[in-house]
């Protein structure tokens, strides 16, 4: 099997409020069309209740508690009684999985967010920034390209950012979880979140459409950064959308629970380097629509 190009799209503060997950309020036609050609994971969960530790798990394939990245925002001075600020320092054997991809001949770009809790190694990306793009790679080189639209970030629901403009989503159509008060501000915030999901879906279309003819056999994966930004969700580990996230794969139909740290293990199985043994979780590869093989790490 040849090495595929991979376009990785990361959405922030997003639970499965998409049409492909059965949400009738959502307007996400482009992601829904993607899923029609592949498969969703209805039981995908982030391994942390907040963004930066979750991102560290995705990029390293290790639980934040294994790599020392579980304390949120250690580079911010928020409490004079705490040993802040500091950057997390993962064990020396821990690498970003893109370092293995680069070693195997992949051109890796990130446009542009990292937020891993630790300083990004110079060897993690060929390009990192708002101009990073697979188009800049040398000819005939496979790529791994990350795009991170930030429109769904929790701050996108703040009313002061919208100047009182009405939402496209009717506040009467949204369904609030039972642990939130059924008030107009809550309904308006959730309606705004649906609007932002629609914008992110449209941005994803533009990313796909700008793909040049030479970038064939591209796998496209909308992936979770974390969960929705609501009380009892953001920063909490409750199952009620607290860590429940969107995950779509163009080939994998297996509906087992998938922690987000396994994204680093799963992608390298597609004709790329084998996952390192110093990882948490499982590596898995789909053989066909009926069979999936799981491999336990040989060293913990």
VOPAGU-2260 file (C-alpha; in pm, 1 decimal, decimal comma):
REM VOPAGU-2260
SITE   aa  ch    i         X         Y         Z
SITE  UNK   A    0       0,0       0,0       0,0
SITE  UNK   A    1     137,1     339,1     -98,4
SITE  UNK   A    2     180,6     616,4     151,1
SITE  UNK   A    3    -125,2     843,5     151,0
SITE  UNK   A    4    -134,0    1217,8     191,5
SITE  UNK   A    5    -322,6    1318,7     506,0
SITE  UNK   A    6    -520,1    1635,8     566,5
SITE  UNK   A    7    -592,0    1670,5     938,9
SITE  UNK   A    8    -858,6    1920,1    1048,6
SITE  UNK   A    9    -882,4    1999,0    1418,1
SITE  UNK   A   10   -1192,6    2163,1    1564,3
SITE  UNK   A   11   -1191,5    2321,2    1908,7
SITE  UNK   A   12   -1446,8    2288,9    2188,7
SITE  UNK   A   13   -1662,3    2057,6    1983,5
SITE  UNK   A   14   -1886,0    1771,1    2086,3
SITE  UNK   A   15   -2072,8    1558,4    1829,0
SITE  UNK   A   16   -2327,2    1828,0    1735,1
SITE  UNK   A   17   -2314,8    1738,9    1366,5
SITE  UNK   A   18   -2572,6    1614,2    1121,5
SITE  UNK   A   19   -2381,0    1290,3    1073,7
SITE  UNK   A   20   -2425,8    1221,2    1446,0
SITE  UNK   A   21   -2802,1    1265,0    1416,4
SITE  UNK   A   22   -2826,9    1628,2    1527,8
SITE  UNK   A   23   -3117,8    1784,4    1337,7
SITE  UNK   A   24   -3023,4    2140,3    1432,1
SITE  UNK   A   25   -2667,0    2121,2    1296,8
SITE  UNK   A   26   -2580,1    2260,5     952,8
SITE  UNK   A   27   -2261,1    2071,3     869,3
SITE  UNK   A   28   -2314,7    1946,6     511,9
SITE  UNK   A   29   -1949,2    1917,7     410,8
SITE  UNK   A   30   -1843,4    1705,4     707,8
SITE  UNK   A   31   -2162,2    1502,6     667,3
SITE  UNK   A   32   -2067,3    1431,6     305,1
SITE  UNK   A   33   -1719,3    1325,9     414,4
SITE  UNK   A   34   -1865,2    1077,7     659,4
SITE  UNK   A   35   -2088,7     934,1     388,7
SITE  UNK   A   36   -1766,3     802,6     228,4
SITE  UNK   A   37   -1618,2     673,3     551,5
SITE  UNK   A   38   -1715,5     609,8     909,3
SITE  UNK   A   39   -1772,8     790,5    1235,7
SITE  UNK   A   40   -1671,1     681,2    1582,8
SITE  UNK   A   41   -1972,1     730,7    1812,7
SITE  UNK   A   42   -1763,0     652,2    2122,3
SITE  UNK   A   43   -1457,8     875,8    2076,2
SITE  UNK   A   44   -1339,7    1057,7    2386,8
SITE  UNK   A   45   -1066,8    1304,8    2467,2
SITE  UNK   A   46    -835,7    1185,7    2742,8
SITE  UNK   A   47    -843,6    1515,9    2934,0
SITE  UNK   A   48   -1115,7    1759,7    3028,6
SITE  UNK   A   49    -934,8    2064,7    2895,8
SITE  UNK   A   50    -757,8    2157,1    2574,7
SITE  UNK   A   51    -378,5    2172,4    2624,0
SITE  UNK   A   52    -339,9    1838,2    2808,1
SITE  UNK   A   53    -564,7    1683,2    2543,9
SITE  UNK   A   54    -347,9    1826,4    2266,3
SITE  UNK   A   55     -35,7    1688,9    2430,0
SITE  UNK   A   56    -192,7    1342,2    2426,7
SITE  UNK   A   57    -283,6    1372,5    2058,3
SITE  UNK   A   58      64,7    1481,0    1947,5
SITE  UNK   A   59     257,5    1230,6    2163,2
SITE  UNK   A   60      25,3     931,0    2187,1
SITE  UNK   A   61      61,4     931,1    2565,2
SITE  UNK   A   62    -169,6    1016,5    2851,3
SITE  UNK   A   63     -90,5    1361,4    2995,4
SITE  UNK   A   64     -24,5    1194,3    3330,6
SITE  UNK   A   65     240,4     977,4    3161,0
SITE  UNK   A   66     422,3    1268,9    2998,7
SITE  UNK   A   67     385,7    1528,7    3276,8
SITE  UNK   A   68     155,0    1755,2    3076,5
SITE  UNK   A   69    -161,8    1714,0    3282,4
SITE  UNK   A   70    -152,0    2050,4    3464,8
SITE  UNK   A   71    -333,7    2310,3    3255,9
SITE  UNK   A   72    -165,0    2636,0    3155,0
SITE  UNK   A   73     158,0    2594,3    3346,2
SITE  UNK   A   74     316,9    2877,7    3148,8
SITE  UNK   A   75      67,1    3128,7    3294,5
SITE  UNK   A   76     120,2    3290,9    3632,8
SITE  UNK   A   77    -224,8    3250,9    3787,8
SITE  UNK   A   78    -141,8    3180,9    4153,2
SITE  UNK   A   79     167,9    3310,7    4336,1
SITE  UNK   A   80     157,1    3006,3    4565,5
SITE  UNK   A   81     207,2    2766,0    4274,8
SITE  UNK   A   82     539,0    2689,7    4099,9
SITE  UNK   A   83     450,8    2883,6    3787,2
SITE  UNK   A   84     524,9    2956,6    3515,7
SITE  UNK   A   85     697,9    2653,7    3369,1
SITE  UNK   A   86     686,8    2449,5    3052,3
SITE  UNK   A   87     613,8    2080,1    3091,0
SITE  UNK   A   88     913,6    1858,6    3021,8
SITE  UNK   A   89     815,0    1516,8    2882,3
SITE  UNK   A   90    1057,5    1227,4    2930,7
SITE  UNK   A   91    1343,0    1225,6    2678,5
SITE  UNK   A   92    1206,6     924,9    2491,0
SITE  UNK   A   93     875,8    1100,2    2416,0
SITE  UNK   A   94     848,0    1248,1    2068,2
SITE  UNK   A   95     580,9    1419,7    1865,5
SITE  UNK   A   96     451,9    1158,5    1623,4
SITE  UNK   A   97     520,1    1396,9    1335,7
SITE  UNK   A   98     890,4    1356,0    1409,9
SITE  UNK   A   99     856,8     991,9    1309,4
SITE  UNK   A  100     660,7    1090,0     999,6
SITE  UNK   A  101     930,1    1336,6     896,4
SITE  UNK   A  102    1191,8    1068,3     948,1
SITE  UNK   A  103     994,7     846,7     709,6
SITE  UNK   A  104     993,8    1110,7     437,6
SITE  UNK   A  105     672,5    1300,6     508,4
SITE  UNK   A  106     643,2    1677,7     476,6
SITE  UNK   A  107     461,4    1787,8     792,6
SITE  UNK   A  108     289,5    2124,7     826,8
SITE  UNK   A  109      80,9    2281,8    1102,5
SITE  UNK   A  110    -141,0    2584,8    1040,5
SITE  UNK   A  111     -99,3    2682,2    1309,3
SITE  UNK   A  112    -195,9    2600,1    1669,9
SITE  UNK   A  113      16,6    2382,0    1897,9
SITE  UNK   A  114     -63,5    2444,6    2267,8
SITE  UNK   A  115      92,5    2115,6    2378,5
SITE  UNK   A  116     190,8    2227,7    2731,4
SITE  UNK   A  117     556,4    2188,7    2630,9
SITE  UNK   A  118     785,4    2380,0    2397,9
SITE  UNK   A  119     739,4    2256,7    2043,0
SITE  UNK   A  120    1052,3    2071,6    1925,4
SITE  UNK   A  121    1217,8    2219,5    1618,0
SITE  UNK   A  122    1202,0    1872,4    1466,3
SITE  UNK   A  123     822,2    1840,8    1496,3
SITE  UNK   A  124     723,5    2031,3    1181,2
SITE  UNK   A  125     868,7    2126,6     846,3
SITE  UNK   A  126     644,5    2432,9     860,1
SITE  UNK   A  127     463,6    2585,2    1156,8
SITE  UNK   A  128     263,3    2905,8    1123,4
SITE  UNK   A  129     -21,7    3076,3     944,3
SITE  UNK   A  130     145,8    3027,6     605,2
SITE  UNK   A  131     220,9    2658,4     655,4
SITE  UNK   A  132      79,4    2450,8     370,2
SITE  UNK   A  133     140,1    2122,0     192,8
SITE  UNK   A  134     183,7    2316,4    -133,4
SITE  UNK   A  135     526,2    2425,8     -13,5
SITE  UNK   A  136     663,9    2072,8      -3,6
SITE  UNK   A  137     918,0    1937,5    -251,1
SITE  UNK   A  138     778,2    1758,0    -554,8
SITE  UNK   A  139     657,4    1398,5    -511,6
SITE  UNK   A  140     680,3    1412,5    -132,2
SITE  UNK   A  141     386,0    1281,8      74,4
SITE  UNK   A  142     239,3    1526,8     320,9
SITE  UNK   A  143      75,1    1541,8     660,4
SITE  UNK   A  144     -99,9    1879,6     686,4
SITE  UNK   A  145    -284,2    2012,8     991,9
SITE  UNK   A  146    -532,4    2300,2     979,6
SITE  UNK   A  147    -694,0    2430,2    1296,3
SITE  UNK   A  148    -985,5    2669,2    1238,7
SITE  UNK   A  149   -1046,1    2842,4    1569,1
SITE  UNK   A  150   -1398,8    2966,4    1501,9
SITE  UNK   A  151   -1554,5    2703,2    1731,3
SITE  UNK   A  152   -1343,3    2803,2    2031,5
SITE  UNK   A  153   -1551,3    2873,7    2341,1
SITE  UNK   A  154   -1477,4    3246,6    2311,0
SITE  UNK   A  155   -1681,9    3246,2    1991,4
SITE  UNK   A  156   -1997,6    3220,7    2203,0
SITE  UNK   A  157   -1923,4    3535,6    2402,1
SITE  UNK   A  158   -2186,5    3796,6    2324,5
SITE  UNK   A  159   -1942,6    4086,8    2342,2
SITE  UNK   A  160   -1775,3    3947,8    2031,9
SITE  UNK   A  161   -2093,4    3971,1    1826,3
SITE  UNK   A  162   -2222,7    4315,5    1913,8
SITE  UNK   A  163   -2577,1    4194,5    1972,9
SITE  UNK   A  164   -2614,3    4049,5    1623,6
SITE  UNK   A  165   -2884,9    3781,0    1594,5
SITE  UNK   A  166   -2797,2    3414,4    1557,6
SITE  UNK   A  167   -2872,2    3222,3    1240,3
SITE  UNK   A  168   -2981,7    2929,2    1454,3
SITE  UNK   A  169   -3316,9    2982,8    1622,8
SITE  UNK   A  170   -3286,3    2968,7    1999,8
SITE  UNK   A  171   -3619,3    2781,9    2005,1
SITE  UNK   A  172   -3471,2    2485,8    1815,4
SITE  UNK   A  173   -3169,9    2409,7    2036,2
SITE  UNK   A  174   -3190,1    2144,1    2305,9
SITE  UNK   A  175   -3016,7    2235,2    2627,6
SITE  UNK   A  176   -2875,2    1959,5    2847,9
SITE  UNK   A  177   -3086,5    1906,7    3161,3
SITE  UNK   A  178   -2818,5    2034,5    3399,0
SITE  UNK   A  179   -2825,4    2386,2    3246,0
SITE  UNK   A  180   -3100,9    2640,0    3318,8
SITE  UNK   A  181   -3344,0    2682,5    3032,0
SITE  UNK   A  182   -3290,5    3056,4    2990,7
SITE  UNK   A  183   -3254,9    3283,6    2690,8
SITE  UNK   A  184   -2880,8    3350,5    2748,4
SITE  UNK   A  185   -2809,3    2976,2    2758,8
SITE  UNK   A  186   -3014,5    2912,8    2447,2
SITE  UNK   A  187   -2851,0    3203,1    2265,3
SITE  UNK   A  188   -2501,8    3077,6    2353,8
SITE  UNK   A  189   -2578,5    2729,6    2223,0
SITE  UNK   A  190   -2735,9    2875,5    1907,9
SITE  UNK   A  191   -2417,1    3075,9    1855,1
SITE  UNK   A  192   -2214,8    2756,9    1889,5
SITE  UNK   A  193   -2422,5    2596,3    1612,4
SITE  UNK   A  194   -2353,7    2903,0    1396,9
SITE  UNK   A  195   -1980,9    2866,2    1458,6
SITE  UNK   A  196   -1991,8    2497,0    1367,9
SITE  UNK   A  197   -2150,7    2595,6    1037,8
SITE  UNK   A  198   -1868,4    2843,8     974,9
SITE  UNK   A  199   -1605,6    2581,1    1054,4
SITE  UNK   A  200   -1776,8    2337,0     820,5
SITE  UNK   A  201   -1762,1    2596,7     542,5
SITE  UNK   A  202   -1393,8    2662,8     611,4
SITE  UNK   A  203   -1325,8    2292,1     579,7
SITE  UNK   A  204   -1481,5    2296,7     231,7
SITE  UNK   A  205   -1241,3    2567,1     123,5
SITE  UNK   A  206    -945,4    2365,1     250,4
SITE  UNK   A  207   -1050,7    2063,3      46,6
SITE  UNK   A  208   -1125,2    2266,8    -266,4
SITE  UNK   A  209    -780,5    2425,9    -264,3
SITE  UNK   A  210    -617,8    2085,5    -295,7
SITE  UNK   A  211    -403,9    2082,5    -609,0
SITE  UNK   A  212    -444,8    1800,4    -865,7
SITE  UNK   A  213    -112,0    1645,1    -766,8
SITE  UNK   A  214    -221,0    1578,4    -409,5
SITE  UNK   A  215    -412,1    1260,1    -478,3
SITE  UNK   A  216    -512,7     975,8    -246,4
SITE  UNK   A  217    -564,0    1218,4      38,0
SITE  UNK   A  218    -721,5    1099,2     361,4
SITE  UNK   A  219    -928,4    1372,2     524,9
SITE  UNK   A  220    -999,5    1349,4     894,0
SITE  UNK   A  221   -1202,3    1593,6    1103,1
SITE  UNK   A  222   -1067,3    1540,1    1450,3
SITE  UNK   A  223   -1140,8    1656,2    1803,8
SITE  UNK   A  224    -930,8    1894,8    2002,6
SITE  UNK   A  225   -1163,5    1841,1    2295,8
SITE  UNK   A  226   -1527,6    1868,1    2408,5
SITE  UNK   A  227   -1789,0    2141,5    2415,7
SITE  UNK   A  228   -1737,3    2460,6    2615,3
SITE  UNK   A  229   -2017,6    2444,6    2872,5
SITE  UNK   A  230   -2052,2    2406,4    3247,5
SITE  UNK   A  231   -2011,5    2037,7    3334,9
SITE  UNK   A  232   -1839,9    1992,3    2997,7
SITE  UNK   A  233   -1540,9    2223,1    2955,3
SITE  UNK   A  234   -1273,4    2128,7    3214,2
SITE  UNK   A  235   -1486,6    1839,5    3343,6
SITE  UNK   A  236   -1460,4    1469,9    3263,6
SITE  UNK   A  237   -1828,4    1381,9    3273,7
SITE  UNK   A  238   -1947,6    1163,5    2991,8
SITE  UNK   A  239   -2231,2    1409,4    2917,4
SITE  UNK   A  240   -2034,2    1569,0    2633,7
SITE  UNK   A  241   -1757,7    1652,2    2877,3
SITE  UNK   A  242   -1504,1    1442,8    2689,6
SITE  UNK   A  243   -1723,7    1307,1    2407,3
SITE  UNK   A  244   -1586,5    1432,9    2076,2
SITE  UNK   A  245   -1622,9    1403,1    1700,8
SITE  UNK   A  246   -1401,2    1152,8    1520,3
SITE  UNK   A  247   -1433,2    1049,2    1156,8
SITE  UNK   A  248   -1206,1     817,5     964,5
SITE  UNK   A  249   -1234,0     752,7     591,0
SITE  UNK   A  250   -1166,8     380,8     627,2
SITE  UNK   A  251   -1214,3     256,7     981,9
SITE  UNK   A  252   -1560,4     119,1    1071,6
SITE  UNK   A  253   -1489,1     -17,9    1416,9
SITE  UNK   A  254   -1707,9     131,3    1688,2
SITE  UNK   A  255   -1499,5      61,6    1994,2
SITE  UNK   A  256   -1417,0     335,8    2246,5
SITE  UNK   A  257   -1130,3     543,8    2106,1
SITE  UNK   A  258    -925,2     776,7    2329,6
SITE  UNK   A  259    -776,1    1075,3    2149,4
SITE  UNK   A  260    -420,3     969,1    2231,7
SITE  UNK   A  261    -458,8     682,4    1982,6
SITE  UNK   A  262    -470,8     924,1    1690,5
SITE  UNK   A  263     -91,8     933,2    1703,4
SITE  UNK   A  264     -86,9     553,4    1682,9
SITE  UNK   A  265    -356,7     504,3    1422,5
SITE  UNK   A  266    -237,1     731,4    1144,3
SITE  UNK   A  267     113,7     587,6    1113,6
SITE  UNK   A  268     -35,9     246,3    1034,1
SITE  UNK   A  269    -145,5     370,9     690,1
SITE  UNK   A  270     167,6     284,8     494,6
SITE  UNK   A  271     379,6     500,8     725,4
SITE  UNK   A  272     629,7     412,4     997,5
SITE  UNK   A  273     521,3     170,2    1266,9
SITE  UNK   A  274     419,7     338,6    1592,4
SITE  UNK   A  275     691,9     352,2    1855,2
SITE  UNK   A  276     654,9     105,5    2139,0
SITE  UNK   A  277     681,9     376,8    2404,3
SITE  UNK   A  278     318,1     477,2    2384,4
SITE  UNK   A  279      -4,3     433,0    2576,1
SITE  UNK   A  280    -313,6     275,8    2420,8
SITE  UNK   A  281    -341,6      57,5    2112,9
SITE  UNK   A  282    -226,5      77,4    1755,8
SITE  UNK   A  283    -487,5     -35,6    1508,8
SITE  UNK   A  284    -520,4     -82,7    1136,0
SITE  UNK   A  285    -827,5    -163,8     928,5
SITE  UNK   A  286    -796,7    -454,5     689,5
SITE  UNK   A  287   -1143,0    -430,3     536,6
SITE  UNK   A  288   -1493,4    -328,2     639,6
SITE  UNK   A  289   -1530,8    -629,5     869,2
SITE  UNK   A  290   -1192,2    -680,6    1032,7
SITE  UNK   A  291    -970,6    -464,4    1250,4
SITE  UNK   A  292    -642,9    -575,0    1406,4
SITE  UNK   A  293    -530,7    -430,3    1739,0
SITE  UNK   A  294    -175,4    -439,3    1867,7
SITE  UNK   A  295     -79,7    -392,4    2231,4
SITE  UNK   A  296     230,9    -185,8    2301,8
SITE  UNK   A  297     520,5    -414,0    2385,8
SITE  UNK   A  298     666,7    -178,8    2644,2
SITE  UNK   A  299     506,6      50,2    2900,1
